[in-house]
Amino acid sequence: MISLKFKSREAILLRAAATGDVPLIRRLVRHHHIVSSNTVGVGVELEDAAAKAAAHGKAEALELLLEFGAFPNNALAGENLLIPPKRMFDERGGHRQHHVTEKLTPEIVRILLNNVHIFPEVTIRLGDTEGHYLHFTPKELINSNPGNKNREEICKMLVSHDQVDVNTEISFYQTGAFALSSKVNQSFYQHPRSTFVHVNFLGQTLMFDNFGLAEHLLTDQTLDPGLPIGTGAAENLLIIFMDKYSKGCFHKLNQRFDILLNALRDKIANSNAFRNQVLASENKLFKQQFLTLFAIRHQDRYDLSPADFQHLNCDQLNDKILDLFLNISYEAPPDYHRLYPNPLPGYDS
């Protein structure tokens, strides 16, 4: 049974962490090490206190608690005493309930990422509408909040960490509050073998208008816009891009849009995963939007739209896609013969 004295000390430590009282934290922790051999107990206290210090932006207190042995993952994910709301949105799905991770400052995140014990891909679980739970990494959760003034800076810090995978994805219901919060007008693509919509991290940056982060991701050599394979994430990347493009969301980028567009096309052209999926897909819209992406000239005008390809069947669309690949630079040719044992019409002509 935990004694009242233990509970009192824990409460004092938490309060000291929240207020940034470094001398008191140092006295409490050192005294505990001297009078008690309960190293497990003190570890739990330290982690809760570190999470408290991080949530309140107390950098010096957080650094001290980490030095004393607190693990940083709870502070990043907001666990233990900082239990997040069970739902990401209110019951009507209109008001977002912000998680503590979204409130971390760049200084706090930098301290956490510099700790050798950090796992920056820790999972954060929040409830969407319709009884579905969303699973985020910190970078994905922070990116999804356009109201966070520090989100681009913090997300860039997170994706620059050597343990972070930039090719993750999230899944959600087509009609859930999370999907509606993105304000993407077109319907997302739902893979026939899945009950959810899947969007990779690059798609998420465009989904929530974090274009500065999208530009940064497109310079990452490990980014592959075709990953994960077979979930519908590649299809949704193009759906989101074309939706944002058609609404003029890229206007504020001015000349930077051309850089983003060219970088996106280059990444797609060099992605075996993306090329193989678009050629093997029976989804005509996927192929039409792919061709449209490479037909865009600049932000104010483009010569073609997906509607210009509606009269073509899948084989004819593939012919155009193959012709396109023959006229652009890429690292390695797609495995056409594995995808199509019998040559496509005109393939060998």
Disulfide bonds with the S-S distance in Angstrom:
none
